Amino acid sequence: MKALLGAFALGTAAIASPGLAQQQNDYEAGVAARQAGDPVRAEALLDRWIAAHPADADALVQRGYARLARGDRRGAQADFRATLAIAPDYADARDGLARAQAADTDRAPATLALEGAWSDLTGSARDWREVTLDGETSVSTHTRIGGRASWYERFGREDVELVGRVGLHPSRNVWLRAFAGGTPNADFRPELEAGAGIDYRLKPSANPTVLTFDASWQRFPLQEVVTINPGIVQYFAGGKAWATLRGIGTVADGGPLQLGALGRVDYAPRDRARIYAGIANGPDTDLGIVTRVTSLFGGGEMPLADTFALTGGLSHEWRQGGAERTEVRVGVKAAF
């Protein structure tokens, strides 16, 4: 009897004593820390667990939400995408990715890009040159403003085009944009121009479908041009890849509607790394008048450091009744 009472007392002490009770593992402790409002500790604990269990979808989701809570939107997106690669139907991961992407859009960093382009034209046409400086920043949670200054040299003449723009994100699935600008003493670029557009995401998910529409008006030295561009963007692979199809509709000086289309695919295997390729056929205004152009193009972006990325592109076009053109673009982009 005495031995039995001793065993009972020892068992009771084990239950009551934190030192003898069963300890939480890193996953359980990390979930508890996140639910208690301590995402920093939660992430540290989940880091240890995931290092030993890299295919644990539940742990990846929990770390994704911990990262999102402390403002690491890119890290959160990476965890949610990794989860969906393991478990494509994981609803919490899809919802988390949509939230992280929406937050990333709302609070995107300021950017500054410098890009140069050189074009080789066949025949006796003189080569084209171009330099563009483009910047953008957030002025509120749902509003971004930006601007672009571009210097062009074509036909032995030079133009400097200035454009300002604004982007609004009034709701979770809607993005609005508008621009206005012009070219002082224009020779071939638009004297005045303005336009607006909208993107509408049909449903938040890891692979959303986005409908787009843009319209613009440009007054060139030789003619006025109205352009409309309806389109659709479909995402794949948890948002790492997407395909774009856009229509091109142009009316010059009240003339007939000229139609065309553009198709493009993008792949972003990791943050700030991207490649793309596409084909287009339709009316174009690069010469200051509407001409029909077929073009093949491709390029990409590669991070150089935490702040900077290298951009580049290559394209070739066949212009109806004119010279063929091959263009090379190289630039550097900074995000702050």
C-alpha positions in Angstrom: 0.0 0.0 0.0 2.8 2.4 0.9 4.5 1.7 -2.5 1.2 2.3 -4.3 0.7 5.6 -2.5 4.2 6.7 -3.4 3.7 5.9 -7.1 0.4 7.9 -7.1 2.2 10.9 -5.4 5.0 10.8 -8.0 2.5 10.7 -10.9 0.6 13.6 -9.5 3.8 15.6 -9.1 4.8 14.8 -12.6 1.5 16.2 -13.9 1.6 19.3 -11.8 5.3 20.1 -12.4 6.3 22.0 -15.5 9.7 20.4 -15.3 8.4 16.9 -15.5 5.4 17.6 -17.9 5.8 16.7 -21.5 7.6 19.6 -23.3 6.2 21.3 -26.4 8.1 20.8 -29.6 9.3 23.8 -31.7 6.2 23.6 -34.0 3.7 23.6 -31.1 5.6 26.3 -29.3 5.9 28.4 -32.5 2.1 28.1 -33.1 1.4 29.1 -29.5 3.8 32.1 -29.8 2.1 33.3 -33.0 -1.4 33.0 -31.5 -0.1 34.9 -28.4 1.0 37.8 -30.7 4.7 37.2 -30.7 5.6 36.6 -34.4 9.3 37.1 -33.9 9.6 34.2 -31.4 7.2 32.2 -33.5 9.3 32.5 -36.6 12.5 31.6 -34.7 10.9 28.4 -33.3 9.3 27.4 -36.7 12.7 28.0 -38.4 14.2 25.3 -36.3 11.3 22.9 -36.9 11.3 23.5 -40.7 15.0 23.0 -40.9 14.4 19.4 -39.6 11.0 19.0 -41.4 11.3 20.9 -44.7 8.1 19.3 -46.2 5.8 20.1 -43.2 3.1 22.1 -44.9 1.4 23.1 -41.6 4.6 24.5 -40.3 5.3 26.5 -43.5 1.8 28.0 -43.3 2.3 29.0 -39.7 5.7 30.6 -40.4 4.1 32.4 -43.4 1.5 34.0 -41.2 4.2 34.8 -38.6 6.2 36.6 -41.2 3.2 38.4 -42.6 2.4 39.6 -39.0 5.8 41.2 -38.7 5.7 42.8 -42.2 7.9 40.4 -44.1 5.6 40.1 -47.1 8.2 38.5 -49.5 9.1 35.8 -46.9 5.4 35.1 -46.3 4.7 34.7 -50.0 7.7 32.3 -50.3 6.3 30.1 -47.4 2.7 30.1 -48.8 4.0 29.2 -52.3 6.2 26.4 -50.9 3.1 25.1 -49.0 1.0 25.1 -52.2 3.8 23.2 -54.0 3.4 20.5 -51.4 -0.4 20.7 -50.9 -2.0 22.6 -53.8 -5.5 22.6 -52.2 -4.4 24.0 -48.8 -7.0 26.8 -48.3 -5.1 28.6 -45.6 -2.0 28.9 -47.8 -4.1 30.3 -50.7 -5.7 32.8 -48.5 -2.4 33.8 -46.9 -0.7 34.2 -50.3 -3.6 36.5 -51.4 -3.2 38.6 -48.3 0.5 38.8 -48.7 0.3 39.8 -52.3 -2.4 42.4 -51.5 -0.2 43.8 -48.7 2.8 43.8 -51.0 0.9 45.9 -53.6 -0.3 48.3 -50.9 3.1 48.8 -49.3 5.4 48.3 -52.2 8.8 50.0 -51.9 9.9 53.1 -53.8 11.7 52.3 -57.1 14.1 54.1 -59.4 15.2 52.7 -62.8 17.6 53.9 -65.4 17.5 52.2 -68.8 19.2 52.7 -72.1 18.3 51.3 -75.5 20.0 51.0 -78.9 18.3 50.0 -82.1 19.9 48.8 -85.3 17.8 49.4 -88.4 18.2 47.7 -91.7 18.8 49.7 -94.9 19.8 53.3 -94.9 17.8 54.2 -91.8 19.8 55.8 -89.0 20.0 53.9 -85.7 17.8 54.9 -82.8 18.9 55.6 -79.2 17.0 56.1 -76.0 17.6 56.8 -72.3 14.8 56.6 -69.7 14.7 57.5 -66.0 11.6 56.2 -64.2 10.7 56.5 -60.5 7.7 55.6 -58.3 6.8 55.8 -54.6 3.9 55.3 -52.2 2.1 58.4 -50.8 -0.4 56.4 -48.8 -1.4 52.8 -48.2 -3.5 52.7 -51.4 -1.9 55.3 -53.6 1.4 55.4 -55.6 2.7 58.2 -57.8 5.5 58.0 -60.4 7.0 59.7 -63.3 9.2 59.1 -66.4 11.6 61.2 -68.4 12.7 59.7 -71.7 15.2 61.0 -74.2 14.9 59.7 -77.8 17.1 60.2 -80.8 15.5 59.1 -84.1 15.8 60.3 -87.7 18.6 62.7 -86.6 16.2 64.5 -84.3 15.9 64.5 -80.5 12.8 64.5 -78.3 12.4 64.5 -74.5 9.1 63.0 -73.3 7.8 63.7 -69.7 5.0 61.6 -68.1 3.5 61.6 -64.7 1.2 58.8 -63.3 -0.8 57.7 -60.3 -1.9 54.3 -59.2 -4.8 53.6 -56.8 -5.7 50.3 -55.0 -9.2 51.1 -53.6 -10.2 47.5 -52.8 -8.7 44.1 -52.5 -9.3 43.1 -56.1 -9.2 46.4 -58.0 -6.3 48.5 -59.2 -6.7 51.8 -61.0 -4.1 53.9 -62.9 -3.9 57.1 -64.9 -1.2 59.1 -66.6 -0.6 62.4 -68.4 2.3 64.0 -70.2 3.8 65.3 -73.3 6.9 66.3 -75.3 7.9 70.0 -75.5 8.6 71.0 -79.1 7.9 67.4 -80.3 9.3 66.1 -83.6 8.0 62.5 -83.4 6.9 61.8 -79.8 3.4 62.9 -78.6 2.9 66.6 -78.0 0.2 65.7 -75.4 -1.0 62.4 -74.0 -3.3 61.0 -71.3 -4.7 57.6 -70.4 -6.2 55.4 -67.7 -6.6 51.7 -66.9 -8.0 49.2 -64.5 -7.1 45.7 -63.3 -9.7 43.5 -61.7 -8.9 40.2 -60.0 -11.8 37.8 -60.3 -11.0 35.9 -57.1 -8.1 36.0 -54.6 -6.2 32.7 -54.9 -2.7 31.3 -55.4 -3.3 31.4 -59.2 -5.7 34.3 -59.8 -7.2 35.5 -63.1 -7.0 39.3 -63.7 -8.9 41.2 -66.3 -7.3 44.4 -67.5 -8.3 47.4 -69.6 -6.4 50.5 -70.7 -7.3 53.4 -72.9 -5.2 56.4 -74.1 -5.2 59.5 -76.3 -2.0 60.9 -77.9 -1.6 64.0 -80.1 1.4 63.6 -82.3 2.8 66.3 -84.6 1.2 64.5 -87.6 -1.9 62.9 -86.2 -4.1 62.1 -83.1 -4.3 58.5 -82.0 -6.8 56.8 -79.6 -5.8 53.3 -78.4 -7.7 50.7 -76.3 -6.1 47.6 -74.8 -8.4 45.0 -73.2 -6.6 42.0 -71.7 -6.5 39.0 -69.4 -3.7 37.7 -67.1 -3.7 34.2 -65.8 -1.3 33.2 -63.0 0.2 29.7 -62.5 2.6 27.8 -60.2 1.4 29.7 -57.1 1.9 33.1 -58.7 5.5 32.4 -60.0 4.4 32.3 -63.6 1.8 34.2 -65.6 0.5 34.5 -69.2 -0.8 37.8 -70.6 -3.1 38.2 -73.7 -3.9 41.8 -74.7 -5.9 43.2 -77.6 -4.8 46.3 -79.5 -7.3 48.6 -81.0 -6.2 51.9 -82.6 -7.9 54.8 -84.4 -5.8 57.5 -86.0 -7.4 60.9 -86.9 -10.9 59.4 -86.8 -10.1 56.7 -89.4 -10.9 53.0 -89.3 -10.3 50.9 -86.3 -7.0 48.9 -86.6 -6.7 45.7 -84.6 -3.9 43.6 -83.2 -2.9 41.5 -80.3 0.0 40.7 -77.9 0.9 37.5 -76.1 3.5 37.3 -73.3 4.6 34.8 -70.6 6.6 35.7 -67.4 8.3 33.5 -64.9 9.6 34.7 -61.6 11.3 31.8 -59.8 12.3 34.0 -56.8 12.0 37.5 -55.5 13.2 40.2 -58.0 14.3 37.5 -60.5 12.2 37.3 -63.7 12.3 36.3 -67.4 9.8 37.0 -70.1 9.1 36.5 -73.8 6.3 37.4 -76.1 5.0 38.2 -79.6 2.9 41.1 -80.9 1.3 42.1 -84.1 -0.7 45.3 -84.6 -0.7 49.1 -85.0 2.2 50.9 -83.5 3.1 54.6 -82.9 6.8 54.6 -82.4 7.3 56.7 -85.6 4.7 59.3 -84.6 2.3 57.8 -87.1 0.4 54.5 -86.9 2.1 51.7 -88.8 1.6 47.9 -88.5 4.4 46.0 -86.7 5.1 42.4 -85.9 7.6 41.9 -83.1 9.3 39.2 -81.0 10.7 40.2 -77.7 12.2 38.8 -74.5 14.2 39.8 -71.4 14.4 39.7 -67.7 15.5 41.0 -64.4 18.3 39.7 -62.1 19.0 40.9 -58.5 22.5 42.2 -58.0 22.1 42.9 -54.2 19.4 43.6 -51.7 18.6 46.9 -53.3 19.7 46.7 -57.0 18.7 44.6 -59.9 19.9 44.4 -63.5 17.3 44.5 -66.3 17.7 43.7 -70.0 15.8 43.0 -73.1 16.1 42.0 -76.8 13.5 42.5 -79.5 13.2 42.3 -83.3 10.4 43.9 -85.3 9.2 43.9 -88.9 7.5 47.1 -89.8 5.1 47.2 -92.7 6.6 49.2 -95.5 9.7 50.1 -93.5 13.0 48.8 -92.1 13.4 45.9 -89.8 14.7 46.9 -86.3 16.6 45.0 -83.6 16.7 46.6 -80.2 18.9 45.9 -77.1 17.9 47.3 -73.7 20.0 47.4 -70.5 19.2 49.0 -67.2 19.6 49.0 -63.5 16.7 49.2 -61.0 16.8 50.1 -57.3 14.1 49.4 -54.7 14.2 51.3 -51.4 
